Structure formats: C-alpha cells, structure tokens
Amino acid sequence: MTLQERLNAMKEAARGKMSAEIRAIMARALEQLKATGQLQKALGPGAMMPEFALEDPDGKLFRSSELLQKGPLVVNFYRGSW
C-alpha cells in the first residue's frame, strides 16, 4: 500500500467517525478556502519550502537551514484542539 493510499484510508476512517453535521461544516470550510485562491499558492508534493526560523517555547530560535545540515527535515503543522 502506498503512502497516499494509507492517507486516504485514514481520512475515510476519520470521516466515518464524524457526524453528518461536522462533515458538512468541514465541506463548507473547504469550499470557502478554495474560493480564497490559497490552494493555488500552497506548496505541492516535492516542492522546496522557503527557509524559516521559529522559536521554541523557551525562546530558542531554530532555523530550517541549520536543521537541514543535520539531515532531512519534516515540518508538521498541528492546530491543536481549539
């Protein structure tokens, strides 16, 4: 099974646990996002991400360029459970 197939299976499993109301809210939000044109600006698979710098909770600055010197870098965006 490819990674994309696994991700699709996980997405469908998660959708199966959601109520119809939640699925409808998410569908509307996706359509609103598409209407902004932001999806066309998003990086696609294999694209090079621009360099960035972020602070950790203690204020220490991490630069992507420095982290990449140690090996591949994986960036994960987690919005939390607001």
Summary of the structure (lengths in Angstrom):
residues: 82
radius of gyration: 17.1
end to end distance: 33.0
largest distance: 46.0
contacts: 114
relative contact order: 0.06
helix: 49%
strand: 7%
